[in-house]
Amino acid sequence: RSVWNWMGTRAKPKPKPKPQAKPNGGGKRARPETPLEAGLSTLEAAVAADEAADFARARALYPAALEDLLSAAKTETDAAKKELILSKVGQYMHRAEALKAAAAAAPALRTSA
């Protein structure tokens, strides 16, 4: 199940072409244009990590995704879309909190420094 489906899109947007490397070697990948796209992309990675039992990675990705989605909700003018975004933020926030609590209880889930 894709996180893109609940936003009413049929498929994940096509990835943008990678930017050409700059002469100074700073060829970083461009971030998606909007906070909503960034949040959904990061959320998709968090869910994939969660489903693959890579809980440390999922715990790192969920907060970043939720931050972008909250940003998107603040600027969203469509009330129904805003409500949907906030609903999903709440749902995934509960999952992120559950992972955090599980990591506190089980040392194997903690990230290594």
Backbone as XML, in Angstrom:
<?xml version="1.0"?>
<chain id="A" units="angstrom">
  <residue number="1" name="ARG">
    <atom name="N" x="0.841" y="-1.181" z="0.000"/>
    <atom name="CA" x="0.000" y="0.000" z="0.000"/>
    <atom name="C" x="0.879" y="1.235" z="0.000"/>
  </residue>
  <residue number="2" name="SER">
    <atom name="N" x="0.639" y="2.122" z="-0.900"/>
    <atom name="CA" x="1.468" y="3.303" z="-1.051"/>
    <atom name="C" x="0.876" y="4.490" z="-0.308"/>
  </residue>
  <residue number="3" name="VAL">
    <atom name="N" x="1.751" y="5.293" z="0.291"/>
    <atom name="CA" x="1.274" y="6.496" z="0.976"/>
    <atom name="C" x="0.763" y="7.523" z="-0.014"/>
  </residue>
  <residue number="4" name="TRP">
    <atom name="N" x="1.105" y="7.392" z="-1.277"/>
    <atom name="CA" x="0.640" y="8.345" z="-2.280"/>
    <atom name="C" x="-0.856" y="8.173" z="-2.550"/>
  </residue>
  <residue number="5" name="ASN">
    <atom name="N" x="-1.385" y="6.973" z="-2.326"/>
    <atom name="CA" x="-2.794" y="6.718" z="-2.627"/>
    <atom name="C" x="-3.740" y="7.554" z="-1.791"/>
  </residue>
  <residue number="6" name="TRP">
    <atom name="N" x="-3.414" y="7.802" z="-0.525"/>
    <atom name="CA" x="-4.349" y="8.547" z="0.306"/>
    <atom name="C" x="-4.391" y="10.020" z="-0.039"/>
  </residue>
  <residue number="7" name="MET">
    <atom name="N" x="-3.480" y="10.491" z="-0.893"/>
    <atom name="CA" x="-3.517" y="11.881" z="-1.323"/>
    <atom name="C" x="-4.269" y="12.035" z="-2.638"/>
  </residue>
  <residue number="8" name="GLY">
    <atom name="N" x="-4.865" y="10.951" z="-3.129"/>
    <atom name="CA" x="-5.690" y="11.038" z="-4.322"/>
    <atom name="C" x="-4.906" y="10.928" z="-5.620"/>
  </residue>
  <residue number="9" name="THR">
    <atom name="N" x="-3.622" y="10.668" z="-5.536"/>
    <atom name="CA" x="-2.855" y="10.475" z="-6.759"/>
    <atom name="C" x="-2.840" y="8.992" z="-7.072"/>
  </residue>
  <residue number="10" name="ARG">
    <atom name="N" x="-2.830" y="8.671" z="-8.317"/>
    <atom name="CA" x="-2.849" y="7.272" z="-8.716"/>
    <atom name="C" x="-1.481" y="6.629" z="-8.576"/>
  </residue>
  <residue number="11" name="ALA">
    <atom name="N" x="-0.460" y="7.376" z="-8.767"/>
    <atom name="CA" x="0.887" y="6.813" z="-8.710"/>
    <atom name="C" x="1.848" y="7.862" z="-8.183"/>
  </residue>
  <residue number="12" name="LYS">
    <atom name="N" x="2.961" y="7.383" z="-7.729"/>
    <atom name="CA" x="4.016" y="8.270" z="-7.242"/>
    <atom name="C" x="4.460" y="9.171" z="-8.386"/>
  </residue>
  <residue number="13" name="PRO">
    <atom name="N" x="4.679" y="10.456" z="-8.109"/>
    <atom name="CA" x="5.140" y="11.343" z="-9.181"/>
    <atom name="C" x="6.463" y="10.849" z="-9.760"/>
  </residue>
  <residue number="14" name="LYS">
    <atom name="N" x="6.652" y="11.148" z="-11.021"/>
    <atom name="CA" x="7.894" y="10.741" z="-11.668"/>
    <atom name="C" x="9.052" y="11.482" z="-11.016"/>
  </residue>
  <residue number="15" name="PRO">
    <atom name="N" x="10.161" y="10.771" z="-10.768"/>
    <atom name="CA" x="11.300" y="11.453" z="-10.163"/>
    <atom name="C" x="11.875" y="12.482" z="-11.121"/>
  </residue>
  <residue number="16" name="LYS">
    <atom name="N" x="12.372" y="13.556" z="-10.554"/>
    <atom name="CA" x="12.996" y="14.593" z="-11.364"/>
    <atom name="C" x="14.378" y="14.106" z="-11.794"/>
  </residue>
  <residue number="17" name="PRO">
    <atom name="N" x="14.837" y="14.564" z="-12.937"/>
    <atom name="CA" x="16.173" y="14.151" z="-13.354"/>
    <atom name="C" x="17.210" y="14.664" z="-12.352"/>
  </residue>
  <residue number="18" name="LYS">
    <atom name="N" x="18.262" y="13.859" z="-12.188"/>
    <atom name="CA" x="19.322" y="14.255" z="-11.266"/>
    <atom name="C" x="20.041" y="15.470" z="-11.831"/>
  </residue>
  <residue number="19" name="PRO">
    <atom name="N" x="20.338" y="16.442" z="-10.965"/>
    <atom name="CA" x="21.057" y="17.615" z="-11.465"/>
    <atom name="C" x="22.495" y="17.250" z="-11.835"/>
  </residue>
  <residue number="20" name="GLN">
    <atom name="N" x="23.025" y="17.993" z="-12.765"/>
    <atom name="CA" x="24.411" y="17.782" z="-13.169"/>
    <atom name="C" x="25.329" y="18.210" z="-12.034"/>
  </residue>
  <residue number="21" name="ALA">
    <atom name="N" x="26.448" y="17.520" z="-11.890"/>
    <atom name="CA" x="27.414" y="17.871" z="-10.855"/>
    <atom name="C" x="27.978" y="19.259" z="-11.140"/>
  </residue>
  <residue number="22" name="LYS">
    <atom name="N" x="28.132" y="20.034" z="-10.090"/>
    <atom name="CA" x="28.700" y="21.369" z="-10.221"/>
    <atom name="C" x="30.212" y="21.245" z="-10.341"/>
  </residue>
  <residue number="23" name="PRO">
    <atom name="N" x="30.839" y="22.235" z="-10.941"/>
    <atom name="CA" x="32.288" y="22.168" z="-11.095"/>
    <atom name="C" x="33.032" y="22.012" z="-9.769"/>
  </residue>
  <residue number="24" name="ASN">
    <atom name="N" x="32.464" y="22.535" z="-8.682"/>
    <atom name="CA" x="33.134" y="22.425" z="-7.388"/>
    <atom name="C" x="32.871" y="21.076" z="-6.717"/>
  </residue>
  <residue number="25" name="GLY">
    <atom name="N" x="32.178" y="20.168" z="-7.402"/>
    <atom name="CA" x="31.931" y="18.833" z="-6.862"/>
    <atom name="C" x="30.710" y="18.765" z="-5.957"/>
  </residue>
  <residue number="26" name="GLY">
    <atom name="N" x="29.929" y="19.794" z="-5.880"/>
    <atom name="CA" x="28.766" y="19.822" z="-4.988"/>
    <atom name="C" x="27.503" y="19.355" z="-5.667"/>
  </residue>
  <residue number="27" name="GLY">
    <atom name="N" x="27.473" y="18.168" z="-6.235"/>
    <atom name="CA" x="26.318" y="17.670" z="-6.967"/>
    <atom name="C" x="25.305" y="16.991" z="-6.065"/>
  </residue>
  <residue number="28" name="LYS">
    <atom name="N" x="24.727" y="17.716" z="-5.121"/>
    <atom name="CA" x="23.709" y="17.142" z="-4.239"/>
    <atom name="C" x="22.413" y="16.979" z="-5.010"/>
  </residue>
  <residue number="29" name="ARG">
    <atom name="N" x="21.648" y="15.950" z="-4.631"/>
    <atom name="CA" x="20.348" y="15.732" z="-5.265"/>
    <atom name="C" x="19.379" y="16.808" z="-4.805"/>
  </residue>
  <residue number="30" name="ALA">
    <atom name="N" x="18.552" y="17.255" z="-5.714"/>
    <atom name="CA" x="17.561" y="18.277" z="-5.388"/>
    <atom name="C" x="16.429" y="17.658" z="-4.587"/>
  </residue>
  <residue number="31" name="ARG">
    <atom name="N" x="15.944" y="18.368" z="-3.599"/>
    <atom name="CA" x="14.826" y="17.925" z="-2.791"/>
    <atom name="C" x="13.541" y="18.188" z="-3.558"/>
  </residue>
  <residue number="32" name="PRO">
    <atom name="N" x="12.500" y="17.367" z="-3.366"/>
    <atom name="CA" x="11.240" y="17.638" z="-4.057"/>
    <atom name="C" x="10.776" y="19.074" z="-3.817"/>
  </residue>
  <residue number="33" name="GLU">
    <atom name="N" x="10.001" y="19.588" z="-4.734"/>
    <atom name="CA" x="9.633" y="21.001" z="-4.730"/>
    <atom name="C" x="8.803" y="21.437" z="-3.528"/>
  </residue>
  <residue number="34" name="THR">
    <atom name="N" x="7.827" y="20.671" z="-3.137"/>
    <atom name="CA" x="6.918" y="21.127" z="-2.079"/>
    <atom name="C" x="7.116" y="20.309" z="-0.810"/>
  </residue>
  <residue number="35" name="PRO">
    <atom name="N" x="6.720" y="20.878" z="0.337"/>
    <atom name="CA" x="6.787" y="20.112" z="1.582"/>
    <atom name="C" x="5.933" y="18.838" z="1.518"/>
  </residue>
  <residue number="36" name="LEU">
    <atom name="N" x="4.810" y="18.899" z="0.803"/>
    <atom name="CA" x="3.956" y="17.717" z="0.688"/>
    <atom name="C" x="4.693" y="16.601" z="-0.054"/>
  </residue>
  <residue number="37" name="GLU">
    <atom name="N" x="5.315" y="16.926" z="-1.173"/>
    <atom name="CA" x="6.074" y="15.921" z="-1.924"/>
    <atom name="C" x="7.225" y="15.378" z="-1.094"/>
  </residue>
  <residue number="38" name="ALA">
    <atom name="N" x="7.931" y="16.272" z="-0.406"/>
    <atom name="CA" x="9.052" y="15.846" z="0.431"/>
    <atom name="C" x="8.562" y="14.943" z="1.556"/>
  </residue>
  <residue number="39" name="GLY">
    <atom name="N" x="7.461" y="15.344" z="2.197"/>
    <atom name="CA" x="6.914" y="14.552" z="3.294"/>
    <atom name="C" x="6.454" y="13.182" z="2.850"/>
  </residue>
  <residue number="40" name="LEU">
    <atom name="N" x="5.776" y="13.129" z="1.712"/>
    <atom name="CA" x="5.291" y="11.846" z="1.211"/>
    <atom name="C" x="6.441" y="10.937" z="0.799"/>
  </residue>
  <residue number="41" name="SER">
    <atom name="N" x="7.454" y="11.517" z="0.184"/>
    <atom name="CA" x="8.611" y="10.731" z="-0.227"/>
    <atom name="C" x="9.337" y="10.156" z="0.993"/>
  </residue>
  <residue number="42" name="THR">
    <atom name="N" x="9.549" y="10.985" z="2.009"/>
    <atom name="CA" x="10.225" y="10.530" z="3.222"/>
    <atom name="C" x="9.350" y="9.540" z="3.974"/>
  </residue>
  <residue number="43" name="LEU">
    <atom name="N" x="8.045" y="9.785" z="3.986"/>
    <atom name="CA" x="7.123" y="8.878" z="4.658"/>
    <atom name="C" x="7.123" y="7.508" z="3.986"/>
  </residue>
  <residue number="44" name="GLU">
    <atom name="N" x="7.183" y="7.503" z="2.669"/>
    <atom name="CA" x="7.240" y="6.232" z="1.939"/>
    <atom name="C" x="8.495" y="5.451" z="2.341"/>
  </residue>
  <residue number="45" name="ALA">
    <atom name="N" x="9.621" y="6.141" z="2.472"/>
    <atom name="CA" x="10.865" y="5.491" z="2.893"/>
    <atom name="C" x="10.755" y="4.993" z="4.340"/>
  </residue>
  <residue number="46" name="ALA">
    <atom name="N" x="10.100" y="5.764" z="5.199"/>
    <atom name="CA" x="9.922" y="5.361" z="6.601"/>
    <atom name="C" x="9.061" y="4.110" z="6.702"/>
  </residue>
  <residue number="47" name="VAL">
    <atom name="N" x="7.973" y="4.078" z="5.955"/>
    <atom name="CA" x="7.078" y="2.920" z="5.965"/>
    <atom name="C" x="7.811" y="1.693" z="5.417"/>
  </residue>
  <residue number="48" name="ALA">
    <atom name="N" x="8.589" y="1.872" z="4.354"/>
    <atom name="CA" x="9.346" y="0.755" z="3.785"/>
    <atom name="C" x="10.349" y="0.223" z="4.810"/>
  </residue>
  <residue number="49" name="ALA">
    <atom name="N" x="11.033" y="1.120" z="5.507"/>
    <atom name="CA" x="11.995" y="0.695" z="6.533"/>
    <atom name="C" x="11.272" y="-0.017" z="7.668"/>
  </residue>
  <residue number="50" name="ASP">
    <atom name="N" x="10.135" y="0.503" z="8.061"/>
    <atom name="CA" x="9.331" y="-0.092" z="9.128"/>
    <atom name="C" x="8.893" y="-1.501" z="8.734"/>
  </residue>
  <residue number="51" name="GLU">
    <atom name="N" x="8.388" y="-1.657" z="7.516"/>
    <atom name="CA" x="7.927" y="-2.960" z="7.044"/>
    <atom name="C" x="9.074" y="-3.956" z="6.877"/>
  </residue>
  <residue number="52" name="ALA">
    <atom name="N" x="10.294" y="-3.433" z="6.624"/>
    <atom name="CA" x="11.465" y="-4.297" z="6.478"/>
    <atom name="C" x="12.137" y="-4.558" z="7.824"/>
  </residue>
  <residue number="53" name="ALA">
    <atom name="N" x="11.494" y="-4.135" z="8.898"/>
    <atom name="CA" x="11.997" y="-4.300" z="10.264"/>
    <atom name="C" x="13.303" y="-3.545" z="10.508"/>
  </residue>
  <residue number="54" name="ASP">
    <atom name="N" x="13.535" y="-2.488" z="9.742"/>
    <atom name="CA" x="14.677" y="-1.601" z="9.966"/>
    <atom name="C" x="14.161" y="-0.446" z="10.834"/>
  </residue>
  <residue number="55" name="PHE">
    <atom name="N" x="13.908" y="-0.782" z="12.099"/>
    <atom name="CA" x="13.232" y="0.146" z="12.989"/>
    <atom name="C" x="14.061" y="1.379" z="13.314"/>
  </residue>
  <residue number="56" name="ALA">
    <atom name="N" x="15.367" y="1.240" z="13.386"/>
    <atom name="CA" x="16.214" y="2.406" z="13.671"/>
    <atom name="C" x="16.095" y="3.430" z="12.544"/>
  </residue>
  <residue number="57" name="ARG">
    <atom name="N" x="16.097" y="2.962" z="11.316"/>
    <atom name="CA" x="15.960" y="3.877" z="10.170"/>
    <atom name="C" x="14.558" y="4.480" z="10.136"/>
  </residue>
  <residue number="58" name="ALA">
    <atom name="N" x="13.553" y="3.670" z="10.395"/>
    <atom name="CA" x="12.177" y="4.169" z="10.401"/>
    <atom name="C" x="12.000" y="5.247" z="11.466"/>
  </residue>
  <residue number="59" name="ARG">
    <atom name="N" x="12.599" y="5.018" z="12.651"/>
    <atom name="CA" x="12.501" y="6.014" z="13.726"/>
    <atom name="C" x="13.148" y="7.329" z="13.330"/>
  </residue>
  <residue number="60" name="ALA">
    <atom name="N" x="14.173" y="7.284" z="12.511"/>
    <atom name="CA" x="14.834" y="8.508" z="12.050"/>
    <atom name="C" x="14.031" y="9.204" z="10.948"/>
  </residue>
  <residue number="61" name="LEU">
    <atom name="N" x="13.357" y="8.426" z="10.119"/>
    <atom name="CA" x="12.644" y="8.992" z="8.977"/>
    <atom name="C" x="11.260" y="9.550" z="9.318"/>
  </residue>
  <residue number="62" name="TYR">
    <atom name="N" x="10.536" y="8.886" z="10.221"/>
    <atom name="CA" x="9.182" y="9.354" z="10.534"/>
    <atom name="C" x="9.150" y="10.823" z="10.965"/>
  </residue>
  <residue number="63" name="PRO">
    <atom name="N" x="9.993" y="11.272" z="11.919"/>
    <atom name="CA" x="9.912" y="12.682" z="12.330"/>
    <atom name="C" x="10.170" y="13.672" z="11.191"/>
  </residue>
  <residue number="64" name="ALA">
    <atom name="N" x="11.119" y="13.356" z="10.311"/>
    <atom name="CA" x="11.395" y="14.239" z="9.176"/>
    <atom name="C" x="10.184" y="14.319" z="8.251"/>
  </residue>
  <residue number="65" name="ALA">
    <atom name="N" x="9.551" y="13.183" z="7.998"/>
    <atom name="CA" x="8.364" y="13.152" z="7.139"/>
    <atom name="C" x="7.227" y="13.942" z="7.770"/>
  </residue>
  <residue number="66" name="LEU">
    <atom name="N" x="7.026" y="13.743" z="9.065"/>
    <atom name="CA" x="5.921" y="14.423" z="9.748"/>
    <atom name="C" x="6.142" y="15.931" z="9.789"/>
  </residue>
  <residue number="67" name="GLU">
    <atom name="N" x="7.377" y="16.354" z="9.939"/>
    <atom name="CA" x="7.681" y="17.789" z="9.932"/>
    <atom name="C" x="7.308" y="18.409" z="8.582"/>
  </residue>
  <residue number="68" name="ASP">
    <atom name="N" x="7.679" y="17.738" z="7.492"/>
    <atom name="CA" x="7.330" y="18.240" z="6.157"/>
    <atom name="C" x="5.822" y="18.238" z="5.931"/>
  </residue>
  <residue number="69" name="LEU">
    <atom name="N" x="5.141" y="17.188" z="6.397"/>
    <atom name="CA" x="3.690" y="17.121" z="6.215"/>
    <atom name="C" x="2.980" y="18.196" z="7.026"/>
  </residue>
  <residue number="70" name="LEU">
    <atom name="N" x="3.476" y="18.494" z="8.220"/>
    <atom name="CA" x="2.885" y="19.583" z="9.010"/>
    <atom name="C" x="3.093" y="20.921" z="8.310"/>
  </residue>
  <residue number="71" name="SER">
    <atom name="N" x="4.243" y="21.103" z="7.706"/>
    <atom name="CA" x="4.509" y="22.311" z="6.922"/>
    <atom name="C" x="3.515" y="22.417" z="5.773"/>
  </residue>
  <residue number="72" name="ALA">
    <atom name="N" x="3.280" y="21.303" z="5.109"/>
    <atom name="CA" x="2.342" y="21.278" z="3.991"/>
    <atom name="C" x="0.926" y="21.608" z="4.470"/>
  </residue>
  <residue number="73" name="ALA">
    <atom name="N" x="0.558" y="21.083" z="5.632"/>
    <atom name="CA" x="-0.788" y="21.340" z="6.159"/>
    <atom name="C" x="-0.975" y="22.820" z="6.492"/>
  </residue>
  <residue number="74" name="LYS">
    <atom name="N" x="0.071" y="23.454" z="6.986"/>
    <atom name="CA" x="-0.025" y="24.879" z="7.339"/>
    <atom name="C" x="-0.301" y="25.751" z="6.126"/>
  </residue>
  <residue number="75" name="THR">
    <atom name="N" x="0.224" y="25.367" z="4.979"/>
    <atom name="CA" x="0.045" y="26.185" z="3.780"/>
    <atom name="C" x="-1.092" y="25.710" z="2.879"/>
  </residue>
  <residue number="76" name="GLU">
    <atom name="N" x="-1.695" y="24.580" z="3.208"/>
    <atom name="CA" x="-2.774" y="24.009" z="2.387"/>
    <atom name="C" x="-4.031" y="24.866" z="2.504"/>
  </residue>
  <residue number="77" name="THR">
    <atom name="N" x="-4.613" y="25.220" z="1.365"/>
    <atom name="CA" x="-5.830" y="26.039" z="1.364"/>
    <atom name="C" x="-7.099" y="25.196" z="1.256"/>
  </residue>
  <residue number="78" name="ASP">
    <atom name="N" x="-6.995" y="23.990" z="0.730"/>
    <atom name="CA" x="-8.145" y="23.094" z="0.614"/>
    <atom name="C" x="-8.379" y="22.433" z="1.981"/>
  </residue>
  <residue number="79" name="ALA">
    <atom name="N" x="-9.511" y="22.747" z="2.603"/>
    <atom name="CA" x="-9.798" y="22.263" z="3.962"/>
    <atom name="C" x="-9.833" y="20.735" z="4.045"/>
  </residue>
  <residue number="80" name="ALA">
    <atom name="N" x="-10.405" y="20.085" z="3.055"/>
    <atom name="CA" x="-10.491" y="18.621" z="3.076"/>
    <atom name="C" x="-9.101" y="17.994" z="2.979"/>
  </residue>
  <residue number="81" name="LYS">
    <atom name="N" x="-8.275" y="18.544" z="2.112"/>
    <atom name="CA" x="-6.919" y="18.027" z="1.948"/>
    <atom name="C" x="-6.106" y="18.275" z="3.227"/>
  </residue>
  <residue number="82" name="LYS">
    <atom name="N" x="-6.293" y="19.449" z="3.820"/>
    <atom name="CA" x="-5.593" y="19.783" z="5.057"/>
    <atom name="C" x="-5.988" y="18.813" z="6.168"/>
  </residue>
  <residue number="83" name="GLU">
    <atom name="N" x="-7.273" y="18.525" z="6.275"/>
    <atom name="CA" x="-7.761" y="17.585" z="7.290"/>
    <atom name="C" x="-7.190" y="16.186" z="7.062"/>
  </residue>
  <residue number="84" name="LEU">
    <atom name="N" x="-7.105" y="15.764" z="5.817"/>
    <atom name="CA" x="-6.540" y="14.456" z="5.490"/>
    <atom name="C" x="-5.061" y="14.386" z="5.872"/>
  </residue>
  <residue number="85" name="ILE">
    <atom name="N" x="-4.317" y="15.432" z="5.542"/>
    <atom name="CA" x="-2.890" y="15.469" z="5.887"/>
    <atom name="C" x="-2.719" y="15.374" z="7.398"/>
  </residue>
  <residue number="86" name="LEU">
    <atom name="N" x="-3.487" y="16.168" z="8.146"/>
    <atom name="CA" x="-3.365" y="16.165" z="9.611"/>
    <atom name="C" x="-3.782" y="14.827" z="10.208"/>
  </residue>
  <residue number="87" name="SER">
    <atom name="N" x="-4.774" y="14.188" z="9.617"/>
    <atom name="CA" x="-5.196" y="12.870" z="10.073"/>
    <atom name="C" x="-4.063" y="11.856" z="9.912"/>
  </residue>
  <residue number="88" name="LYS">
    <atom name="N" x="-3.426" y="11.879" z="8.749"/>
    <atom name="CA" x="-2.321" y="10.957" z="8.493"/>
    <atom name="C" x="-1.113" y="11.284" z="9.370"/>
  </residue>
  <residue number="89" name="VAL">
    <atom name="N" x="-0.875" y="12.567" z="9.637"/>
    <atom name="CA" x="0.214" y="12.947" z="10.538"/>
    <atom name="C" x="-0.024" y="12.318" z="11.905"/>
  </residue>
  <residue number="90" name="GLY">
    <atom name="N" x="-1.252" y="12.397" z="12.395"/>
    <atom name="CA" x="-1.588" y="11.792" z="13.687"/>
    <atom name="C" x="-1.370" y="10.287" z="13.681"/>
  </residue>
  <residue number="91" name="GLN">
    <atom name="N" x="-1.800" y="9.647" z="12.618"/>
    <atom name="CA" x="-1.657" y="8.192" z="12.493"/>
    <atom name="C" x="-0.185" y="7.786" z="12.519"/>
  </residue>
  <residue number="92" name="TYR">
    <atom name="N" x="0.638" y="8.455" z="11.715"/>
    <atom name="CA" x="2.049" y="8.085" z="11.655"/>
    <atom name="C" x="2.824" y="8.571" z="12.881"/>
  </residue>
  <residue number="93" name="MET">
    <atom name="N" x="2.334" y="9.605" z="13.542"/>
    <atom name="CA" x="2.967" y="10.059" z="14.774"/>
    <atom name="C" x="2.819" y="8.988" z="15.857"/>
  </residue>
  <residue number="94" name="HIS">
    <atom name="N" x="1.658" y="8.349" z="15.908"/>
    <atom name="CA" x="1.455" y="7.253" z="16.860"/>
    <atom name="C" x="2.431" y="6.112" z="16.583"/>
  </residue>
  <residue number="95" name="ARG">
    <atom name="N" x="2.657" y="5.807" z="15.307"/>
    <atom name="CA" x="3.598" y="4.740" z="14.965"/>
    <atom name="C" x="5.022" y="5.130" z="15.364"/>
  </residue>
  <residue number="96" name="ALA">
    <atom name="N" x="5.396" y="6.384" z="15.112"/>
    <atom name="CA" x="6.737" y="6.853" z="15.481"/>
    <atom name="C" x="6.928" y="6.793" z="16.994"/>
  </residue>
  <residue number="97" name="GLU">
    <atom name="N" x="5.895" y="7.160" z="17.747"/>
    <atom name="CA" x="5.976" y="7.101" z="19.212"/>
    <atom name="C" x="6.068" y="5.656" z="19.697"/>
  </residue>
  <residue number="98" name="ALA">
    <atom name="N" x="5.366" y="4.749" z="19.032"/>
    <atom name="CA" x="5.433" y="3.333" z="19.401"/>
    <atom name="C" x="6.839" y="2.785" z="19.156"/>
  </residue>
  <residue number="99" name="LEU">
    <atom name="N" x="7.451" y="3.172" z="18.046"/>
    <atom name="CA" x="8.819" y="2.737" z="17.764"/>
    <atom name="C" x="9.797" y="3.300" z="18.787"/>
  </residue>
  <residue number="100" name="LYS">
    <atom name="N" x="9.580" y="4.541" z="19.171"/>
    <atom name="CA" x="10.444" y="5.170" z="20.171"/>
    <atom name="C" x="10.332" y="4.444" z="21.510"/>
  </residue>
  <residue number="101" name="ALA">
    <atom name="N" x="9.111" y="4.118" z="21.913"/>
    <atom name="CA" x="8.885" y="3.407" z="23.174"/>
    <atom name="C" x="9.497" y="2.001" z="23.112"/>
  </residue>
  <residue number="102" name="ALA">
    <atom name="N" x="9.346" y="1.337" z="21.977"/>
    <atom name="CA" x="9.912" y="-0.008" z="21.823"/>
    <atom name="C" x="11.433" y="0.044" z="21.877"/>
  </residue>
  <residue number="103" name="ALA">
    <atom name="N" x="12.023" y="1.074" z="21.308"/>
    <atom name="CA" x="13.482" y="1.207" z="21.320"/>
    <atom name="C" x="13.996" y="1.450" z="22.725"/>
  </residue>
  <residue number="104" name="ALA">
    <atom name="N" x="13.223" y="2.187" z="23.514"/>
    <atom name="CA" x="13.614" y="2.438" z="24.899"/>
    <atom name="C" x="13.573" y="1.147" z="25.713"/>
  </residue>
  <residue number="105" name="ALA">
    <atom name="N" x="12.646" y="0.250" z="25.354"/>
    <atom name="CA" x="12.487" y="-0.992" z="26.082"/>
    <atom name="C" x="13.428" y="-2.096" z="25.579"/>
  </residue>
  <residue number="106" name="ALA">
    <atom name="N" x="13.828" y="-2.026" z="24.330"/>
    <atom name="CA" x="14.667" y="-3.082" z="23.745"/>
    <atom name="C" x="15.945" y="-2.478" z="23.182"/>
  </residue>
  <residue number="107" name="PRO">
    <atom name="N" x="17.092" y="-2.726" z="23.816"/>
    <atom name="CA" x="18.343" y="-2.139" z="23.346"/>
    <atom name="C" x="18.697" y="-2.464" z="21.892"/>
  </residue>
  <residue number="108" name="ALA">
    <atom name="N" x="18.221" y="-3.566" z="21.352"/>
    <atom name="CA" x="18.544" y="-3.949" z="19.978"/>
    <atom name="C" x="17.961" y="-2.978" z="18.962"/>
  </residue>
  <residue number="109" name="LEU">
    <atom name="N" x="16.897" y="-2.241" z="19.333"/>
    <atom name="CA" x="16.264" y="-1.307" z="18.403"/>
    <atom name="C" x="16.925" y="0.073" z="18.437"/>
  </residue>
  <residue number="110" name="ARG">
    <atom name="N" x="17.787" y="0.318" z="19.375"/>
    <atom name="CA" x="18.447" y="1.627" z="19.460"/>
    <atom name="C" x="19.448" y="1.766" z="18.338"/>
  </residue>
  <residue number="111" name="THR">
    <atom name="N" x="19.630" y="2.993" z="17.909"/>
    <atom name="CA" x="20.630" y="3.242" z="16.856"/>
    <atom name="C" x="22.013" y="3.206" z="17.489"/>
  </residue>
  <residue number="112" name="SER">
    <atom name="N" x="22.976" y="2.726" z="16.749"/>
    <atom name="CA" x="24.343" y="2.711" z="17.263"/>
    <atom name="C" x="25.003" y="4.020" z="16.886"/>
  </residue>
  <residue number="113" name="ALA">
    <atom name="N" x="25.776" y="4.556" z="17.801"/>
    <atom name="CA" x="26.412" y="5.846" z="17.557"/>
    <atom name="C" x="27.865" y="5.675" z="17.184"/>
  </residue>
</chain>
